[in-house]
């Protein structure tokens, strides 16, 4: 039995939960932010309508029933022909030549089960990369409705259905937009599932685009999965297995498969090959979507190989994570109120102090009322400090105290916690994302002397001891950042100085020195406000929203570049933005 899960939750209007003392704001008149002509024709849905895009989670009993159904269907239907794409290679690579592995050695391993009424049922592996995010192969996700018929399970080395694994509902799915099936040789074979609850599994760090040394030929890597263990049987392993395999050069892999199938840069090969099982170590059917781990990082995703997985030169092929790190990390940090992979904008009306959510459509906005009586604050930042896939607010009250406001799924209420006192003198406060490379969002601020301070997040709304990372903050009148501007999978910030000069501080992912030397990328002397909410367009690049002196609001889409081409051609989002407080 399957339950349709198309319902939504009630509207989640915000109410101010900090002292509502008066705040001095700009003397602005009116409350209308006028959309551009094409946007004005679109209806403005209520917030509850936007939130309805997130389905209601089925009961755990239904999720476990899905596993049981998928397990039965998989054992009947998933031998290699299930994923065969013609006469070429088949994209569902087993751990042949591996050994049983306890889940404690690979706590980030995930089981992905799928069963649909039309008889489609299969199993894939996956890897936890963030508290609510699973990286896997696009051929396991593309074209399938995971919210309707799928389930994710973690915490168990066995795939025998039981009550011991932790189950979660994959309500959102993303496949690489350029994924294609080239006669079985899957290209851009990467996907991310978002689940409805925080997973009790330590995430595996994703290799960044600078980790190219991981793939030196001969480097020892480990592959994990529940796939077939022999070329002579279609049965998959009932327990987790892993194997140590060597990285193979691109040239050797191209010689084996041909340049029509193997795409250097997008793929990496690994494994030991031979004419028999005894001579083979690698992945096979059932391991799809599982991880290739090198140096404690996710270096690859099990993608494809030859049918039955054994043969001279029949290397296991993996999606190369250094190429896809930015896209995957963008999905791992894409929390937004409307759950659609696009960052939204929260702004306050200057006339009545009400909050409004301007939900991104990718190229425009739709306006929703979000909360009332928010005159008692002078900083509001959108983030997700506890990594639960619900967007939080980091706010500073008129009292100078810093507060964290977050939504609890369990109580379906907004909660507030005071994080710090005496922040009234801070010149800049921003929440750019993970600056230290540990997967937790961090806070950055500048004090009254211009010193930059980093507050490393713990992933639960609290922070480790602050560290001073530099000075000179008084040279910049706006410091902003939310996400990755440079397509390397790391959070960056931008700062505007005198004469409107805009500098990029590229993130390094290192707590000791989180930014590279600044680079001049633009000159914007007409901007009266810069807003960075993250990936507004949904393409994986952080964007920036600019308000000019005459009140027009423009989107400058990120390009992933780190020079003067960092942003593409601007697009008008609306006029009348001077009627709103834009916090950054």
C-alpha positions as CSV (number, residue, x, y, z in Angstrom):
1,X,0.0,0.0,0.0
2,X,1.2,3.5,-0.8
3,X,-0.1,6.7,0.7
4,X,-0.1,9.8,-1.5
5,X,1.8,12.6,0.3
6,X,0.7,15.7,-1.4
7,X,-0.7,17.6,1.6
8,X,1.0,20.6,3.2
9,X,1.6,22.1,6.5
10,X,-0.2,25.1,7.9
11,X,1.2,28.6,7.3
12,X,4.2,29.3,9.5
13,X,3.8,33.0,10.1
14,X,6.6,34.5,12.3
15,X,6.1,36.5,15.3
16,X,8.8,38.6,16.9
17,X,10.2,36.7,19.9
18,X,12.7,39.3,21.1
19,X,12.1,42.6,23.0
20,X,10.1,44.8,20.6
21,X,11.9,48.0,21.5
22,X,11.8,50.8,18.9
23,X,14.4,50.7,16.2
24,X,15.6,53.7,14.3
25,X,15.0,52.9,10.6
26,X,15.4,54.9,7.5
27,X,12.7,57.4,6.9
28,X,11.0,55.6,4.1
29,X,7.4,56.1,2.9
30,X,5.0,53.6,1.3
31,X,5.0,49.8,1.5
32,X,4.8,48.7,-2.0
33,X,7.5,46.8,-3.8
34,X,6.3,46.7,-7.3
35,X,7.1,43.7,-9.4
36,X,8.4,43.9,-12.9
37,X,5.7,43.7,-15.6
38,X,5.9,39.9,-16.1
39,X,5.9,39.2,-12.4
40,X,3.0,41.5,-11.6
41,X,0.8,39.1,-13.7
42,X,1.6,36.2,-11.3
43,X,-0.7,35.6,-8.4
44,X,0.9,36.0,-4.9
45,X,0.1,32.7,-3.0
46,X,-0.2,32.6,0.7
47,X,2.8,31.2,2.6
48,X,0.8,28.1,3.3
49,X,0.5,27.5,-0.4
50,X,4.2,27.8,-0.8
51,X,4.9,25.5,2.1
52,X,2.6,22.9,0.7
53,X,5.3,22.0,-1.8
54,X,6.8,20.0,1.1
55,X,4.7,16.9,1.4
56,X,3.6,15.6,4.8
57,X,5.8,12.8,6.1
58,X,4.3,9.4,6.0
59,X,4.3,7.4,9.2
60,X,7.4,5.3,9.9
61,X,5.2,2.2,9.4
62,X,4.6,3.2,5.8
63,X,8.3,3.8,5.2
64,X,9.1,0.4,6.6
65,X,6.5,-1.1,4.4
66,X,8.1,0.5,1.4
67,X,11.4,-1.1,2.3
68,X,9.8,-4.5,2.6
69,X,8.1,-4.1,-0.8
70,X,11.3,-2.8,-2.5
71,X,13.3,-5.6,-1.0
72,X,10.9,-8.2,-2.4
73,X,10.8,-6.5,-5.8
74,X,14.6,-5.9,-5.9
75,X,15.4,-9.6,-5.3
76,X,13.0,-10.5,-8.2
77,X,13.7,-7.8,-10.7
78,X,17.1,-6.1,-10.2
79,X,19.6,-8.3,-11.9
80,X,21.7,-6.4,-14.4
81,X,18.9,-6.3,-17.1
82,X,16.9,-3.9,-14.8
83,X,19.3,-1.1,-15.5
84,X,20.7,-2.2,-18.8
85,X,20.7,0.6,-21.4
86,X,21.3,-1.4,-24.6
87,X,24.4,-3.1,-25.8
88,X,26.9,-0.8,-24.1
89,X,28.0,-0.7,-20.5
90,X,25.4,-1.0,-17.8
91,X,25.2,1.9,-15.3
92,X,24.5,-0.2,-12.1
93,X,27.7,-1.3,-10.8
94,X,28.8,-5.0,-6.1
95,X,31.6,-5.1,-4.0
96,X,33.4,-8.1,-5.6
97,X,36.5,-9.1,-3.7
98,X,35.4,-7.1,-0.6
99,X,34.9,-8.0,3.0
100,X,32.0,-7.6,5.5
101,X,32.2,-4.1,7.1
102,X,30.4,-2.9,10.3
103,X,28.3,0.2,10.0
104,X,30.5,1.8,12.7
105,X,33.3,1.9,10.1
106,X,31.0,3.6,7.6
107,X,28.3,5.4,9.6
108,X,27.5,7.7,6.7
109,X,26.3,4.8,4.5
110,X,22.7,4.9,3.4
111,X,20.3,2.4,1.9
112,X,17.9,3.7,-0.7
113,X,14.9,1.6,-1.4
114,X,12.3,2.2,-4.2
115,X,9.1,0.4,-5.0
116,X,6.3,1.7,-7.3
117,X,2.9,0.1,-8.2
118,X,4.0,-0.5,-11.8
119,X,6.5,-3.1,-10.5
120,X,9.6,-0.9,-10.5
121,X,11.6,-1.8,-7.5
122,X,15.3,-1.5,-6.8
123,X,18.0,-0.7,-4.3
124,X,20.8,1.8,-4.4
125,X,23.5,3.0,-2.0
126,X,24.0,6.5,-0.9
127,X,26.1,8.6,1.4
128,X,25.1,11.1,4.1
129,X,26.8,14.4,3.3
130,X,24.8,16.7,5.6
131,X,22.3,16.0,8.4
132,X,19.3,15.8,5.9
133,X,21.1,15.2,2.6
134,X,22.1,12.0,0.8
135,X,24.4,12.0,-2.3
136,X,23.8,9.2,-4.7
137,X,23.8,8.5,-8.5
138,X,21.5,10.3,-10.8
139,X,20.5,7.0,-12.5
140,X,19.0,6.0,-9.1
141,X,17.0,9.2,-8.9
142,X,16.3,10.7,-12.4
143,X,12.8,9.8,-13.6
144,X,11.7,8.3,-10.3
145,X,9.3,9.8,-7.8
146,X,11.2,9.3,-4.5
147,X,8.7,11.2,-2.4
148,X,5.9,8.9,-3.5
149,X,7.7,5.6,-3.5
150,X,11.1,5.8,-1.9
151,X,12.7,5.6,1.5
152,X,16.1,6.1,3.0
153,X,17.5,4.0,5.8
154,X,20.7,4.5,7.8
155,X,22.4,2.9,10.8
156,X,22.3,-0.8,9.8
157,X,24.9,-2.9,8.0
158,X,22.2,-5.4,7.1
159,X,19.6,-4.8,4.4
160,X,17.2,-7.4,5.9
161,X,14.1,-5.4,6.8
162,X,14.0,-4.8,10.6
163,X,13.1,-2.2,13.1
164,X,16.7,-1.3,14.0
165,X,17.5,1.0,11.1
166,X,16.6,4.7,11.1
167,X,14.1,5.5,8.3
168,X,13.5,8.8,6.6
169,X,11.2,10.2,4.0
170,X,13.0,11.6,0.9
171,X,10.6,14.4,0.1
172,X,12.9,16.3,-2.3
173,X,15.2,15.2,-5.1
174,X,17.7,16.7,-7.4
175,X,19.6,15.2,-10.3
176,X,22.4,16.9,-12.2
177,X,20.7,18.9,-15.0
178,X,23.2,17.5,-17.5
179,X,22.8,13.9,-16.5
180,X,22.6,11.7,-19.5
181,X,22.6,8.0,-20.3
182,X,25.1,7.3,-23.1
183,X,24.2,3.7,-23.9
184,X,24.7,2.8,-20.2
185,X,27.8,4.9,-19.5
186,X,26.1,7.5,-17.3
187,X,27.6,11.0,-17.5
188,X,27.1,13.7,-14.8
189,X,25.8,10.8,-12.7
190,X,25.2,12.7,-9.5
191,X,22.1,13.3,-7.4
192,X,21.0,14.5,-4.0
193,X,18.0,13.4,-1.9
194,X,16.7,15.6,0.9
195,X,15.0,13.8,3.8
196,X,12.4,15.0,6.3
197,X,14.4,14.5,9.5
198,X,18.0,14.9,10.8
199,X,19.8,11.6,10.3
200,X,21.7,10.1,13.2
201,X,24.8,9.6,11.1
202,X,28.0,11.5,10.9
203,X,28.3,13.1,7.4
204,X,31.2,12.2,5.1
205,X,33.1,15.3,3.9
206,X,32.8,16.0,0.2
207,X,36.1,16.4,-1.7
208,X,36.5,19.9,-3.1
209,X,37.6,20.9,-6.5
210,X,41.1,21.5,-5.3
211,X,41.6,17.9,-4.1
212,X,42.9,16.7,-7.4
213,X,45.8,14.9,-5.8
214,X,43.4,12.3,-4.4
215,X,43.1,10.7,-7.9
216,X,46.8,10.0,-8.6
217,X,47.0,6.6,-10.3
218,X,47.8,3.9,-7.7
219,X,46.2,5.8,-4.8
220,X,44.3,3.3,-2.6
221,X,40.6,4.0,-2.3
222,X,37.7,2.2,-0.6
223,X,34.4,1.4,-2.1
224,X,31.4,0.5,0.0
225,X,28.0,-1.2,-0.8
226,X,25.5,-4.0,-0.6
227,X,25.9,-5.0,-4.3
228,X,26.5,-8.3,-5.9
229,X,29.6,-10.2,-4.7
230,X,30.0,-12.5,-7.8
231,X,29.5,-12.3,-11.5
232,X,27.6,-15.6,-11.5
233,X,24.7,-14.7,-9.3
234,X,22.3,-11.8,-9.3
235,X,21.8,-11.8,-5.5
236,X,23.1,-8.7,-3.7
237,X,24.9,-8.9,-0.4
238,X,22.7,-8.8,2.7
239,X,25.4,-7.1,4.7
240,X,27.6,-4.1,4.0
241,X,30.9,-4.8,2.3
242,X,33.9,-2.7,1.4
243,X,37.0,-3.2,-0.7
244,X,40.3,-1.4,-1.2
245,X,40.9,-0.6,-4.8
246,X,43.6,1.4,-6.7
247,X,42.8,4.5,-8.7
248,X,43.4,3.9,-12.4
249,X,44.7,6.6,-14.8
250,X,42.3,8.3,-17.2
251,X,44.4,7.0,-20.1
252,X,44.0,3.4,-19.0
253,X,40.3,3.8,-18.5
254,X,39.8,5.4,-21.8
255,X,41.7,2.6,-23.5
256,X,39.3,0.1,-21.9
257,X,36.0,1.9,-22.6
258,X,36.8,4.3,-25.4
259,X,36.4,8.1,-25.4
260,X,32.7,7.7,-26.4
261,X,31.9,6.3,-23.0
262,X,34.6,7.5,-20.6
263,X,34.6,11.3,-20.0
264,X,37.8,12.4,-18.4
265,X,37.1,15.0,-15.6
266,X,33.5,13.7,-15.2
267,X,34.5,10.2,-14.3
268,X,37.3,8.3,-12.5
269,X,38.1,4.6,-12.7
270,X,39.3,2.3,-10.0
271,X,39.6,-1.4,-9.3
272,X,41.5,-4.6,-10.1
273,X,40.3,-6.5,-13.1
274,X,40.7,-10.0,-14.5
275,X,38.8,-12.7,-16.3
276,X,37.4,-14.2,-13.0
277,X,35.9,-13.2,-9.7
278,X,39.1,-14.2,-8.0
279,X,41.0,-11.7,-10.0
280,X,38.5,-8.8,-9.6
281,X,38.0,-6.2,-7.0
282,X,35.4,-3.5,-7.7
283,X,31.8,-2.5,-7.6
284,X,28.8,-4.1,-9.2
285,X,24.9,-4.1,-9.4
286,X,23.4,-2.9,-6.2
287,X,26.4,-0.7,-5.3
288,X,25.1,2.2,-7.5
289,X,25.1,5.5,-5.7
290,X,27.5,4.4,-3.0
291,X,30.8,6.1,-2.1
292,X,34.4,5.9,-3.3
293,X,36.3,7.2,-0.3
294,X,39.9,8.5,-0.4
295,X,41.6,10.2,2.5
296,X,38.4,10.4,4.5
297,X,36.5,12.3,1.8
298,X,33.8,11.4,-0.7
299,X,35.8,11.2,-3.9
300,X,33.4,9.4,-6.1
301,X,29.9,8.0,-6.5
302,X,29.5,4.4,-7.9
303,X,28.2,5.0,-11.4
304,X,28.7,2.2,-14.1
305,X,30.7,-0.7,-15.4
306,X,30.3,-3.7,-17.7
307,X,27.5,-6.2,-17.3
308,X,28.3,-8.8,-14.7
309,X,31.2,-6.6,-13.6
310,X,34.1,-9.0,-14.4
311,X,36.5,-8.8,-17.4
312,X,40.0,-7.7,-18.3
313,X,40.1,-3.9,-18.1
314,X,36.6,-3.7,-16.8
315,X,37.2,-1.1,-14.2
316,X,34.6,0.3,-11.9
317,X,33.6,3.8,-13.0
318,X,32.7,6.6,-10.5
319,X,31.3,10.1,-10.9
320,X,34.3,12.3,-10.0
321,X,33.4,14.5,-7.0
322,X,36.0,17.2,-7.5
323,X,34.0,18.2,-10.6
324,X,30.6,18.1,-8.9
325,X,31.6,19.4,-5.4
326,X,30.1,22.8,-6.0
327,X,26.8,21.5,-7.3
328,X,26.5,18.9,-4.5
329,X,27.4,21.4,-1.8
330,X,24.9,23.9,-3.2
331,X,22.2,21.3,-2.7
332,X,23.5,20.4,0.8
333,X,23.1,24.0,1.9
334,X,20.0,25.0,0.0
335,X,17.6,25.5,2.9
336,X,14.8,28.0,2.1
337,X,11.3,28.6,3.2
338,X,9.6,27.2,0.1
339,X,11.7,24.0,-0.2
340,X,12.4,24.4,-3.9
341,X,16.2,24.7,-4.2
342,X,16.0,28.5,-4.6
343,X,16.9,31.0,-2.0
344,X,14.1,33.4,-1.0
345,X,14.3,37.0,0.3
346,X,12.9,38.1,3.6
347,X,12.5,41.9,3.9
348,X,10.7,44.3,6.4
349,X,8.3,47.0,5.4
350,X,9.6,50.3,6.6
351,X,6.1,51.7,7.2
352,X,4.5,49.0,9.4
353,X,7.5,46.8,10.4
354,X,5.9,43.7,9.0
355,X,8.0,41.0,7.4
356,X,7.5,39.8,3.9
357,X,8.8,36.7,2.1
358,X,9.7,37.3,-1.5
359,X,9.8,33.7,-2.8
360,X,12.1,33.2,-5.7
361,X,10.7,31.8,-9.0
362,X,14.2,31.5,-10.4
363,X,14.1,34.8,-12.3
364,X,11.5,36.8,-10.3
365,X,9.7,36.9,-7.0
366,X,6.3,36.2,-5.4
367,X,5.3,38.2,-2.3
368,X,3.9,36.6,0.8
369,X,3.3,38.1,4.3
370,X,5.6,36.4,6.7
371,X,5.3,38.1,10.1
372,X,4.1,41.2,11.9
373,X,5.5,43.7,14.4
374,X,9.2,43.3,13.7
375,X,10.3,46.8,14.6
376,X,12.5,45.7,17.4
377,X,15.4,44.4,15.3
378,X,18.1,45.9,13.1
379,X,19.8,42.7,11.7
380,X,18.0,39.7,10.2
381,X,19.9,36.9,8.4
382,X,18.6,33.8,6.8
383,X,20.5,30.6,7.7
384,X,20.1,27.1,9.1
385,X,22.2,26.8,12.2
386,X,20.9,23.4,13.4
387,X,21.0,21.9,9.9
388,X,17.5,20.5,10.0
389,X,16.5,21.7,6.5
390,X,14.3,24.4,8.0
391,X,15.5,28.0,7.4
392,X,16.3,29.8,10.6
393,X,16.7,33.5,11.4
394,X,19.7,35.1,13.1
395,X,18.6,38.4,14.4
396,X,19.9,41.3,16.5
397,X,17.5,43.2,18.6
398,X,17.5,46.9,19.5
399,X,18.7,45.7,22.9
400,X,22.0,44.7,21.2
401,X,21.5,41.0,21.9
402,X,21.9,38.3,19.3
403,X,19.1,35.8,18.9
404,X,18.5,32.6,17.0
405,X,14.9,31.8,15.9
406,X,14.1,28.5,14.4
407,X,11.1,26.3,13.5
408,X,10.5,23.0,15.3
409,X,8.9,20.3,13.2
410,X,7.9,18.4,16.4
411,X,6.0,21.3,18.0
412,X,5.2,23.1,14.7
413,X,6.2,26.3,16.4
414,X,8.9,28.9,16.2
415,X,11.4,29.0,19.0
416,X,13.9,31.6,20.1
417,X,17.2,31.4,21.9
418,X,19.5,34.2,23.0
419,X,23.0,33.6,21.7
420,X,25.0,36.6,22.8
421,X,24.7,40.0,24.5
422,X,26.5,43.3,23.7
423,X,26.5,43.0,20.0
424,X,25.1,46.5,19.4
425,X,28.5,47.8,18.4
426,X,29.1,45.1,15.8
427,X,29.5,46.9,12.4
428,X,28.8,43.8,10.3
429,X,27.2,40.4,11.1
430,X,26.8,37.7,8.5
431,X,26.1,34.0,8.2
432,X,28.0,33.0,5.0
433,X,27.8,29.2,5.5
434,X,30.5,26.7,6.4
435,X,33.8,28.6,6.6
436,X,35.8,25.9,8.5
437,X,35.1,22.8,6.4
438,X,33.3,20.8,9.1
439,X,29.9,21.0,7.5
440,X,28.4,23.4,10.1
441,X,27.3,27.0,9.3
442,X,29.4,29.7,11.0
443,X,29.0,33.3,11.9
444,X,31.3,36.2,11.0
445,X,31.3,39.7,12.5
446,X,33.3,42.8,12.7
447,X,33.7,44.7,15.9
448,X,33.9,48.5,16.5
449,X,37.6,48.5,15.8
450,X,37.2,46.7,12.4
451,X,38.4,43.3,13.6
452,X,37.0,40.2,11.9
453,X,35.8,37.5,14.3
454,X,34.9,33.9,13.3
455,X,32.4,32.0,15.4
456,X,32.6,28.3,14.4
457,X,29.2,26.7,14.4
458,X,28.5,23.4,16.1
459,X,25.6,22.5,14.0
460,X,23.1,22.8,16.8
461,X,22.6,26.5,17.1
462,X,25.6,27.0,19.4
463,X,29.2,28.1,18.6
464,X,32.7,27.3,19.6
465,X,35.1,29.9,21.0
466,X,35.6,32.8,18.6
467,X,38.8,33.5,16.8
468,X,40.1,36.7,15.3
469,X,40.9,36.2,11.6
470,X,41.9,39.7,10.6
471,X,41.3,43.4,10.7
472,X,40.5,46.3,8.4
473,X,36.7,45.9,8.6
474,X,36.2,49.6,8.9
475,X,37.4,49.9,5.3
476,X,34.2,48.3,4.1
477,X,30.7,49.7,4.4
478,X,29.0,46.4,3.4
479,X,30.3,42.9,4.0
480,X,28.0,40.1,2.7
481,X,27.9,36.5,1.9
482,X,25.8,33.4,1.8
483,X,27.0,30.4,-0.2
484,X,29.6,29.7,-2.9
485,X,30.3,32.4,-5.4
486,X,33.3,30.7,-7.1
487,X,32.1,27.2,-7.9
488,X,34.6,25.4,-5.6
489,X,32.2,24.1,-3.0
490,X,33.3,26.6,-0.3
491,X,31.5,29.6,1.2
492,X,32.9,33.0,0.2
493,X,32.2,36.6,1.2
494,X,32.2,39.9,-0.7
495,X,33.0,43.3,0.7
496,X,32.4,46.8,-0.7
497,X,34.9,49.5,0.1
498,X,35.4,53.2,-0.8
499,X,34.5,54.2,-4.3
500,X,32.1,51.3,-4.6
501,X,35.0,48.8,-5.1
502,X,33.8,45.2,-4.5
503,X,36.2,42.6,-3.3
504,X,35.9,38.9,-3.2
505,X,37.3,37.0,-0.2
506,X,37.4,33.4,-1.5
507,X,36.8,30.8,1.1
508,X,39.5,28.2,1.8
509,X,37.5,25.8,4.1
510,X,40.3,26.1,6.7
511,X,39.5,27.4,10.2
512,X,42.9,28.8,10.7
513,X,42.7,31.0,7.6
514,X,39.2,30.9,6.2
515,X,39.8,33.3,3.3
516,X,42.3,33.8,0.5
517,X,43.7,37.3,-0.3
518,X,41.0,39.7,-1.5
519,X,40.4,40.1,-5.3
520,X,38.8,43.2,-6.8
521,X,35.8,41.9,-8.9
522,X,33.5,44.9,-9.4
523,X,32.7,48.6,-8.8
524,X,29.2,49.3,-7.6
525,X,28.9,52.9,-6.4
526,X,25.1,53.1,-7.1
527,X,24.1,50.3,-4.7
528,X,22.4,51.4,-1.5
529,X,21.9,47.8,-0.3
530,X,23.5,44.4,-1.1
531,X,21.7,41.3,-0.2
532,X,23.0,37.7,-0.3
533,X,20.4,35.1,0.5
534,X,22.2,32.3,-1.4
535,X,21.4,30.6,-4.7
536,X,18.3,32.7,-5.8
537,X,18.2,31.1,-9.3
538,X,18.7,27.5,-8.3
539,X,21.6,26.9,-10.6
540,X,24.1,26.1,-7.8
541,X,25.9,29.5,-7.7
542,X,25.4,32.1,-5.0
543,X,23.8,35.2,-6.3
544,X,23.5,38.8,-5.2
545,X,20.6,41.2,-5.0
546,X,21.3,44.9,-5.4
547,X,19.1,47.9,-4.6
548,X,20.0,51.1,-6.4
549,X,19.4,54.7,-5.3
550,X,16.2,55.0,-7.2
551,X,14.6,52.0,-5.5
552,X,14.9,49.4,-8.2
553,X,15.9,45.9,-7.1
554,X,18.2,43.9,-9.4
555,X,19.3,40.3,-9.4
556,X,22.9,39.7,-10.4
557,X,23.2,35.9,-11.0
558,X,26.4,34.3,-10.0
559,X,28.5,32.7,-12.7
560,X,31.0,30.7,-10.6
561,X,33.9,32.9,-11.7
562,X,36.2,34.6,-9.3
563,X,37.1,37.7,-11.4
564,X,35.2,40.6,-13.0
565,X,32.8,38.1,-14.5
566,X,31.7,36.9,-11.1
567,X,28.1,38.0,-11.9
568,X,26.1,37.8,-15.1
569,X,23.8,40.4,-16.6
570,X,21.5,42.0,-14.1
571,X,17.7,41.3,-14.1
572,X,15.1,43.7,-12.8
573,X,13.2,42.1,-9.9
574,X,11.0,45.0,-9.0
575,X,10.8,48.7,-8.0
576,X,9.9,50.4,-4.8
577,X,12.6,48.6,-2.8
578,X,13.3,51.8,-0.8
579,X,10.1,51.0,1.0
580,X,11.8,47.9,2.6
581,X,14.6,47.3,5.0
582,X,17.0,44.9,3.4
583,X,19.2,43.4,6.0
584,X,21.8,41.6,3.9
